Amino acid sequence: MKRIAIVGGGIAGVSAAYELAMQRQAGVPVEFTLLEATQRLGGIVETERRDGFVVECGPDSWVTEKPWARELAVELGLEKEIIFSQDERRKTYLAENRTLVALPDGMRMMVPMQWASVLNSPLFSWQAKLAYLREPKLAEQLKATALDASSAAHDESVRNFVHRHFGAEVADTIAAPLLAGVFGGDIASLSARGVLPAYVALEREHGSLILGLQERARQNVDAGIQAAPIFSTLRNGLEGLIEAMAACIPASSMRCGTTVEVIERVGDRWRIRGASSKNVEDTLCECFDAVLMATPAKTTARLLRPLDAQLPELLPQQASSAIVVAFAFAAEWAQSLRIPRGFGFLVPQRSQAAAIMPDATQENLETLAQRALLACTFIDQKFFHRAPPGAVLLRAFFGGAAAPALLQEDDTTLLTLAHTALGRIIGRLPEPNFALVRRWPDSLPLYPVGHLERIQNLEDRMAEFPCMRLIGNAYRGVGLPDLIHAGRTAAREMTTAVQNCNL
Ligand SMILES: Cc1cc2nc3c(=O)[nH]c(=O)nc-3n(C[C@H](O)[C@H](O)[C@H](O)COP(=O)(O)OP(=O)(O)OC[C@H]3O[C@@H](n4cnc5c(N)ncnc54)[C@H](O)[C@@H]3O)c2cc1C
């Protein structure tokens, strides 16, 4: 029987393993082993359920528009568990000089869908408002200069892309903090094609992003399609997806606590060597017909280097680190909080270069934390069922250039820093009923300009190894739906490949 190894048990690897388990159930003669370094599956997907709160330590939702997470949840019998963002409460603020200024209503990222709210917004100068008004008139010109779909080499930075449509102020005021809140990166170096593929496609079709979104909204109305809530998640937390998939994977096909150290070609097969995190005697040395690598970019680069020294160069070279700090306030404490109605706030990026300070005095740490604070979500308002009635759940997201300097601080220090940093923006916070900290070092690969071309080159080069595939957030999307889709597709392709080749 053909054997497939999956290295890495984050959402991408577990989705691949689940797909292989389904294939086996359907009678496909294939064996597989999921190798995960830590003792738990899920990678960045982790939910803590405590005192009636559901706290997401990593991702908190998926984008409803992409179907693959919902499809998976339905297939796993979790349809009734799916809940949506409370979009009627959707308001996002920018923290400007310690005060919260609301982003205009009806924005689709940096693209307005309601003129009045943009024109009345105190966030923009009249020049920025004029730039918004002008964009639809530039449709033909923008279409003529749109990024070429047929050439992966044709790319530009996100900042450039937004600047071409709406000018510098909109790029820096809205696009930068919005994308920093997702990637922790600088829009001047992020790839427009890698990070905003839907907007790039919209530009190709309509030139103007405003006209494109208006046209799409009209088509939906004509077709009787109601606007869906933007975000979906599971009532009891996203780790429920991992748990439900894991329940379908035979225990004999999972090996947690095993760090893969070497992957080498032996004849037509792959020999994988690894070490157990618990028992030094329990080493792994097994041969497989195919390998699905679902590890973070840095690990993948290290494992691939001995096979082909060029491959690691084609992977994203930089990844941002994130720190999530959540504060849970039970109803009696929450009463003293003055949290505005909305989903949360974003913090505009200041000059991050100055953020790295050599000596870690408390004062410097506080400055670092303020600079690293990218966003805070008012979780109990974004989703129902995340906190008991009347309670408040806040989740702060630290990232960007200042975050690595905070990673080594202990939990108590990080909690104090986060408490102070949030307090400066939304008013002094009482002590929470409980709080938690999660560090995700190098967790979000930054797709630089030209990313998709490099990934194309990587995939072309990988053709040398027909029974090895790379999945995970370093390639064609960091969001959960994309990773579920990529994991399941790669697993299906791999079973076909190993069945067809005479190994
Ligand atoms: C704070 C945060 C918030 C986010 N919010 C959202 C959101 O709301 N919605 C959304 O769609 N996306 C979100 N994302 C992005 C998304 O969560 C990630 O892109 C995704 O979870 C990554 O999954 P993965 O399987 O590629 O990698 P990972 O989850 O990093 O999994 C990789 C796995 O490989 C294992 N591993 C590493 N080395 C080895 C080795 N040598 N041997 C064996 N195993 C190894 C690791 O232990 C890990 O379990 C967020 C990300 C972060 C950091």
The ligand as an SDF file (V2000), in Angstrom:
LIG
                    3D

 53 58  0  0  0  0  0  0  0  0999 V2000
   -2.8200   35.9430   15.4400 C   0  0  0  0  0  0  0  0  0  0  0  0
   -3.3410   35.4480   14.1280 C   0  0  0  0  0  0  0  0  0  0  0  0
   -4.6540   35.6980   13.7700 C   0  0  0  0  0  0  0  0  0  0  0  0
   -5.1460   35.2180   12.5620 C   0  0  0  0  0  0  0  0  0  0  0  0
   -6.4570   35.4490   12.2380 N   0  0  0  0  0  0  0  0  0  0  0  0
   -6.9910   34.8720   11.1410 C   0  0  0  0  0  0  0  0  0  0  0  0
   -8.3970   34.9010   10.9070 C   0  0  0  0  0  0  0  0  0  0  0  0
   -9.1670   35.4590   11.6980 O   0  0  0  0  0  0  0  0  0  0  0  0
   -8.8860   34.2660    9.8060 N   0  0  0  0  0  0  0  0  0  0  0  0
   -8.0600   33.5980    8.9370 C   0  0  0  0  0  0  0  0  0  0  0  0
   -8.5800   33.0380    7.9390 O   0  0  0  0  0  0  0  0  0  0  0  0
   -6.7230   33.5220    9.1440 N   0  0  0  0  0  0  0  0  0  0  0  0
   -6.1710   34.1280   10.2220 C   0  0  0  0  0  0  0  0  0  0  0  0
   -4.8240   34.0220   10.4730 N   0  0  0  0  0  0  0  0  0  0  0  0
   -3.9820   33.2540    9.5400 C   0  0  0  0  0  0  0  0  0  0  0  0
   -4.1350   31.7520    9.7560 C   0  0  0  0  0  0  0  0  0  0  0  0
   -4.4750   31.4850   11.0900 O   0  0  0  0  0  0  0  0  0  0  0  0
   -2.8390   31.0310    9.4340 C   0  0  0  0  0  0  0  0  0  0  0  0
   -2.3700   31.4240    8.1640 O   0  0  0  0  0  0  0  0  0  0  0  0
   -3.0330   29.5160    9.4500 C   0  0  0  0  0  0  0  0  0  0  0  0
   -3.6060   29.0750   10.6500 O   0  0  0  0  0  0  0  0  0  0  0  0
   -1.7090   28.8110    9.1860 C   0  0  0  0  0  0  0  0  0  0  0  0
   -1.9570   27.4230    9.0620 O   0  0  0  0  0  0  0  0  0  0  0  0
   -0.8090   26.4420    8.5330 P   0  0  0  0  0  0  0  0  0  0  0  0
   -1.3480   25.0760    8.5650 O   0  0  0  0  0  0  0  0  0  0  0  0
   -0.2700   26.9510    7.2370 O   0  0  0  0  0  0  0  0  0  0  0  0
    0.4010   26.6420    9.5570 O   0  0  0  0  0  0  0  0  0  0  0  0
    0.5380   26.4870   11.1360 P   0  0  0  0  0  0  0  0  0  0  0  0
   -0.7510   26.6850   11.8310 O   0  0  0  0  0  0  0  0  0  0  0  0
    1.6990   27.3360   11.5080 O   0  0  0  0  0  0  0  0  0  0  0  0
    0.9110   24.9500   11.3130 O   0  0  0  0  0  0  0  0  0  0  0  0
    2.1890   24.4320   11.0360 C   0  0  0  0  0  0  0  0  0  0  0  0
    2.4020   23.2450   11.9370 C   0  0  0  0  0  0  0  0  0  0  0  0
    3.6500   22.6420   11.6140 O   0  0  0  0  0  0  0  0  0  0  0  0
    4.2280   22.1820   12.8230 C   0  0  0  0  0  0  0  0  0  0  0  0
    5.6730   22.0120   12.6110 N   0  0  0  0  0  0  0  0  0  0  0  0
    6.6030   22.9670   12.4800 C   0  0  0  0  0  0  0  0  0  0  0  0
    7.8170   22.4120   12.2630 N   0  0  0  0  0  0  0  0  0  0  0  0
    7.6370   21.0760   12.2560 C   0  0  0  0  0  0  0  0  0  0  0  0
    8.5020   19.9630   12.0730 C   0  0  0  0  0  0  0  0  0  0  0  0
    9.8280   20.1210   11.8460 N   0  0  0  0  0  0  0  0  0  0  0  0
    7.9780   18.7070   12.1400 N   0  0  0  0  0  0  0  0  0  0  0  0
    6.6460   18.5130   12.3590 C   0  0  0  0  0  0  0  0  0  0  0  0
    5.7910   19.5400   12.5400 N   0  0  0  0  0  0  0  0  0  0  0  0
    6.2700   20.8110   12.4680 C   0  0  0  0  0  0  0  0  0  0  0  0
    3.8810   23.2760   13.8180 C   0  0  0  0  0  0  0  0  0  0  0  0
    3.9930   22.8120   15.1480 O   0  0  0  0  0  0  0  0  0  0  0  0
    2.4540   23.6070   13.4130 C   0  0  0  0  0  0  0  0  0  0  0  0
    1.5170   22.8410   14.1300 O   0  0  0  0  0  0  0  0  0  0  0  0
   -4.2950   34.5010   11.6790 C   0  0  0  0  0  0  0  0  0  0  0  0
   -2.9640   34.2780   12.0340 C   0  0  0  0  0  0  0  0  0  0  0  0
   -2.4790   34.7510   13.2460 C   0  0  0  0  0  0  0  0  0  0  0  0
   -1.0500   34.4830   13.6160 C   0  0  0  0  0  0  0  0  0  0  0  0
  1  2  1  0
  2  3  1  0
  2 52  2  0
  3  4  2  0
  4  5  1  0
  4 50  1  0
  5  6  2  0
  6  7  1  0
  6 13  1  0
  7  8  2  0
  7  9  1  0
  9 10  1  0
 10 11  2  0
 10 12  1  0
 12 13  2  0
 13 14  1  0
 14 15  1  0
 14 50  1  0
 15 16  1  0
 16 17  1  0
 16 18  1  0
 18 19  1  0
 18 20  1  0
 20 21  1  0
 20 22  1  0
 22 23  1  0
 23 24  1  0
 24 25  2  0
 24 26  1  0
 24 27  1  0
 27 28  1  0
 28 29  2  0
 28 30  1  0
 28 31  1  0
 31 32  1  0
 32 33  1  0
 33 34  1  0
 33 48  1  0
 34 35  1  0
 35 36  1  0
 35 46  1  0
 36 37  1  0
 36 45  1  0
 37 38  2  0
 38 39  1  0
 39 40  1  0
 39 45  2  0
 40 41  1  0
 40 42  2  0
 42 43  1  0
 43 44  2  0
 44 45  1  0
 46 47  1  0
 46 48  1  0
 48 49  1  0
 50 51  2  0
 51 52  1  0
 52 53  1  0
M  END
$$$$
